[in-house]
Amino acid sequence: MATIKTATLTFRIDPGLKEALRIAADQEHRSIANMIEVLIRNYCEERGIAIPLSGETNNNHGVRS
């Protein structure tokens, strides 16, 4: 089975929001990282934003990824 490469995302968040995220993740038996991924996927799906497959991203706009 092929391993999918993942990217690291680091950001700061209000402690209260982090606690709410931890509670939400616990309620769904998910890790915080997986909960964030699910929330982002749901957001994109609701708004018709395509999520590129691994290796399809193209970042030539001077923006850090």
Buried (B, 14 or more C-beta within 10 A) or exposed (E): EEEEEEEEEEEEEEEEEEEEBEEBBEEEEBEEEEBBBBEEEEEEEEEEEEEEEEEEEEEEEEEEE
